[in-house]
Amino acid sequence: MGFFARLGRLIRGFFSLFIGGLEEKNPHAMLEDLKNQLNAAKIRYQTTTANIITREKIAASKLQSAEKELEEIRQKIQAARQQNDRELALHLLIQEEHLEAAYNTALEAYNSIKAEADRAREEFANFQAEVEQKMSQIRQLKVQSDLADLKKEMNALRSAYATDSGAGKINEQLKQAEEIIQTKLAKEEAIAELGQNSLDSRLRSLNASMARRRAEEKLAKLFGDEPAQTEDSGRVVKETNPN
C-alpha cells in the first residue's frame, strides 16, 4: 500500500472518530480542528506529490541526456566508418557500449519513477475529491450545529417566558397598567360630572342663554322683525310686520 493510500485511510478513520464524538464535545471547535487537520494533510499530499513529480522530471532529463549522448556517439561511429578509420571506430564502439548501458539504466529508472508519479497523481486527485467531500460535510454539520444552538436558545427563551417571572409577570404588569388607566379615566369623568352640577357651571350656562337671547333680539331688529310678546295665558303670539 502506497503512502497516499495509507494517509487516506488514516484521514478517513480520523474523521469517523471526530463525527462519532460530536455529541459529547463542542461541535464547532471539533469541526474547525478537523478542517485544519484536513488542510494540513492536503498540504502533505501536495508536497509529497510534488517531490515525486520532481524526481520524475529529473529522471526524464537524465534519460534525455543519455539518449542524446548515445545518438551522438553513433553518428561519430558512422563518420569513422566513412573515413575508414578502424581504430577510431573501435574506440567509439567501446564508448557506445558504455553509453547504451547508461541509457538503459536511465530508461529503467525513468519508467519506475514515472509509474510512481502516475500513481501519486491519481491518488492525490482521489484524495482531493475526498477532502472536498469531507469539507462539504463539515460545512453542513456547522450549519446544523448553528441551527441546534439557535433552537437551544429559542427553547431557553420559551421556557423563561413560560415561568411566573416571564409571561406571568408581563400579564400582571399589564393588569396593573389597565387598572391605573381605568382609575385615571374614572377620576376625570367624576371631575367632569361634578363640574356640570356646580354653581359656576350653571351660571356659565345662564350667561350663555342670555347672550343668545340678546343676539336673537339684535338679529330681529336687524331684519325688521317684531320681537315676540308673551300673554298672561302663557301663549306666544307673533304679529307680522305691517310692511
C-alpha positions as CSV (number, residue, x, y, z in Angstrom):
1,M,0.0,0.0,0.0
2,G,1.4,3.4,-1.0
3,F,1.9,6.5,1.1
4,F,-1.2,8.2,-0.2
5,A,-3.4,5.2,0.4
6,R,-2.2,4.8,4.0
7,L,-2.7,8.5,4.6
8,G,-6.1,8.4,3.1
9,R,-7.2,5.6,5.3
10,L,-5.8,7.4,8.3
11,I,-7.8,10.6,7.5
12,R,-11.0,8.6,6.9
13,G,-10.6,6.9,10.2
14,F,-9.8,10.1,12.0
15,F,-12.8,11.8,10.5
16,S,-15.1,9.0,11.7
17,L,-13.7,9.3,15.2
18,F,-14.5,13.0,15.2
19,I,-18.0,12.6,13.9
20,G,-18.7,9.9,16.4
21,G,-17.7,12.2,19.3
22,L,-19.6,15.3,18.2
23,E,-22.5,14.7,20.7
24,E,-20.2,14.8,23.7
25,K,-18.0,17.8,22.9
26,N,-18.1,21.2,21.3
27,P,-19.1,20.5,17.7
28,H,-17.8,23.9,16.3
29,A,-14.4,23.5,17.9
30,M,-14.1,19.9,16.8
31,L,-15.2,20.6,13.2
32,E,-12.8,23.6,12.9
33,D,-10.0,21.5,14.2
34,L,-10.8,18.7,11.8
35,K,-10.9,21.2,8.9
36,N,-7.4,22.4,9.9
37,Q,-6.1,18.9,10.0
38,L,-7.6,18.0,6.6
39,N,-5.9,21.2,5.2
40,A,-2.6,20.1,6.8
41,A,-3.0,16.6,5.3
42,K,-3.7,18.2,1.9
43,I,-0.5,20.2,2.1
44,R,1.4,17.0,2.9
45,Y,-0.2,15.3,-0.1
46,Q,0.7,18.2,-2.3
47,T,4.3,18.3,-1.0
48,T,4.8,14.5,-1.4
49,T,3.2,14.5,-4.9
50,A,5.3,17.5,-6.0
51,N,8.5,15.7,-4.7
52,I,7.6,12.5,-6.7
53,I,6.9,14.6,-9.9
54,T,10.2,16.4,-9.4
55,R,12.0,13.1,-9.3
56,E,10.1,12.1,-12.5
57,K,11.3,15.3,-14.2
58,I,14.9,14.7,-13.1
59,A,14.8,11.1,-14.4
60,A,13.3,12.3,-17.7
61,S,16.1,14.9,-18.1
62,K,18.8,12.3,-17.4
63,L,17.2,9.9,-19.9
64,Q,17.1,12.6,-22.5
65,S,20.8,13.4,-21.9
66,A,21.7,9.7,-22.1
67,E,19.7,9.3,-25.3
68,K,21.4,12.4,-26.8
69,E,24.9,11.2,-25.9
70,L,24.1,7.7,-27.4
71,E,22.8,9.3,-30.6
72,E,25.9,11.5,-30.9
73,I,28.3,8.6,-30.4
74,R,26.5,6.6,-33.1
75,Q,26.8,9.5,-35.5
76,K,30.6,9.6,-34.8
77,I,30.8,5.8,-35.4
78,Q,29.2,6.3,-38.9
79,A,31.6,9.2,-39.6
80,A,34.7,7.0,-38.6
81,R,33.4,4.2,-40.9
82,Q,33.0,6.6,-43.8
83,Q,36.6,7.8,-43.2
84,N,37.7,4.1,-42.9
85,D,39.3,4.8,-39.6
86,R,39.1,1.4,-37.9
87,E,41.0,2.4,-34.8
88,L,38.8,5.4,-34.1
89,A,35.6,3.3,-34.9
90,L,36.7,0.7,-32.4
91,H,37.3,3.3,-29.7
92,L,33.8,4.8,-30.4
93,L,32.1,1.4,-30.4
94,I,33.6,0.8,-26.9
95,Q,32.1,4.2,-25.8
96,E,28.8,3.3,-27.4
97,E,28.5,0.2,-25.3
98,H,29.0,2.1,-22.1
99,L,26.6,4.9,-23.2
100,E,24.0,2.3,-24.2
101,A,24.2,0.7,-20.8
102,A,23.8,4.1,-19.2
103,Y,20.8,4.8,-21.4
104,N,19.1,1.6,-20.5
105,T,19.7,2.3,-16.8
106,A,18.3,5.8,-17.1
107,L,15.3,4.4,-19.1
108,E,14.6,1.8,-16.4
109,A,14.8,4.4,-13.6
110,Y,12.5,6.8,-15.6
111,N,9.9,4.1,-16.2
112,S,9.9,3.2,-12.5
113,I,9.6,6.8,-11.2
114,K,7.0,7.6,-13.9
115,A,4.8,4.8,-12.8
116,E,5.2,6.0,-9.2
117,A,4.4,9.6,-10.2
118,D,1.3,8.5,-12.2
119,R,0.0,6.6,-9.1
120,A,0.7,9.7,-6.9
121,R,-1.2,11.9,-9.3
122,E,-4.2,9.6,-9.3
123,E,-4.1,9.1,-5.5
124,F,-3.8,12.9,-5.0
125,A,-6.8,13.5,-7.3
126,N,-8.8,11.0,-5.3
127,F,-7.7,12.5,-2.0
128,Q,-8.6,16.0,-3.2
129,A,-12.1,14.8,-4.1
130,E,-12.4,13.0,-0.7
131,V,-11.2,16.1,1.2
132,E,-13.7,18.3,-0.7
133,Q,-16.5,15.8,0.2
134,K,-15.4,15.9,3.9
135,M,-15.2,19.7,3.8
136,S,-18.7,19.9,2.4
137,Q,-19.8,17.6,5.2
138,I,-18.1,19.8,7.8
139,R,-19.9,22.9,6.4
140,Q,-23.2,21.1,6.6
141,L,-22.5,20.0,10.1
142,K,-21.6,23.6,11.1
143,V,-24.9,24.8,9.7
144,Q,-26.7,22.1,11.7
145,S,-24.7,23.0,14.7
146,D,-25.7,26.7,14.4
147,L,-29.3,25.7,13.9
148,A,-29.1,23.5,17.0
149,D,-27.7,26.4,19.0
150,L,-30.5,28.7,17.8
151,K,-33.1,26.1,18.7
152,K,-31.5,25.7,22.1
153,E,-31.6,29.5,22.7
154,M,-35.2,29.6,21.5
155,N,-36.2,26.8,23.8
156,A,-34.5,28.6,26.7
157,L,-36.3,31.8,25.9
158,R,-39.6,30.0,25.6
159,S,-39.0,28.2,28.9
160,A,-38.1,31.5,30.6
161,Y,-41.2,33.2,29.2
162,A,-43.5,30.5,30.4
163,T,-42.4,31.0,34.0
164,D,-44.0,33.3,36.6
165,S,-41.2,35.7,36.1
166,G,-41.8,35.7,32.4
167,A,-45.3,35.7,30.9
168,G,-46.8,35.7,34.4
169,K,-45.0,38.9,35.3
170,I,-45.9,40.5,32.0
171,N,-49.6,39.7,32.4
172,E,-49.5,41.0,36.0
173,Q,-47.9,44.3,34.8
174,L,-50.4,44.6,32.0
175,K,-53.3,44.2,34.5
176,Q,-51.8,46.8,36.8
177,A,-51.4,49.2,34.0
178,E,-55.0,48.7,32.9
179,E,-56.2,49.3,36.5
180,I,-54.2,52.6,36.7
181,I,-55.6,53.8,33.4
182,Q,-59.2,52.9,34.3
183,T,-58.8,54.7,37.6
184,K,-57.5,57.8,35.9
185,L,-60.4,57.7,33.4
186,A,-63.0,57.3,36.2
187,K,-61.4,60.2,38.1
188,E,-61.5,62.5,35.2
189,E,-65.1,61.6,34.4
190,A,-66.1,62.3,38.1
191,I,-64.4,65.7,37.9
192,A,-66.3,66.5,34.7
193,E,-69.6,65.4,36.2
194,L,-69.1,67.5,39.3
195,G,-68.2,70.4,37.2
196,Q,-71.5,70.2,35.3
197,N,-73.6,70.3,38.5
198,S,-71.7,73.1,40.2
199,L,-73.0,76.8,40.6
200,D,-70.3,78.1,38.4
201,S,-71.3,75.7,35.7
202,R,-75.0,76.7,36.0
203,L,-74.0,80.4,36.0
204,R,-72.0,79.9,32.8
205,S,-75.0,78.2,31.2
206,L,-77.3,81.0,32.2
207,N,-74.9,83.7,30.8
208,A,-74.7,81.7,27.6
209,S,-78.5,81.6,27.3
210,M,-78.9,85.3,28.0
211,A,-76.2,86.1,25.5
212,R,-78.0,84.1,22.9
213,R,-81.3,85.8,23.6
214,R,-79.7,89.3,23.2
215,A,-78.2,88.2,20.0
216,E,-81.6,87.0,18.7
217,E,-83.1,90.3,19.6
218,K,-80.4,92.1,17.7
219,L,-81.0,89.8,14.8
220,A,-84.7,90.6,14.8
221,K,-84.1,94.4,14.8
222,L,-81.5,93.9,12.1
223,F,-84.0,92.3,9.8
224,G,-87.0,94.4,10.8
225,D,-88.8,91.6,12.7
226,E,-91.1,92.5,15.7
227,P,-90.0,91.0,19.0
228,A,-92.0,88.1,20.4
229,Q,-94.7,89.0,23.0
230,T,-95.9,86.8,25.9
231,E,-99.5,86.9,27.1
232,D,-100.7,86.2,30.6
233,S,-102.1,82.8,29.5
234,G,-98.6,81.8,28.5
235,R,-99.3,81.7,24.8
236,V,-96.8,83.4,22.4
237,V,-98.4,85.5,19.7
238,K,-96.2,86.6,16.9
239,E,-97.5,89.6,14.8
240,T,-96.4,90.1,11.3
241,N,-94.6,93.2,10.1
242,P,-97.2,95.7,8.7
243,N,-94.8,96.5,5.9
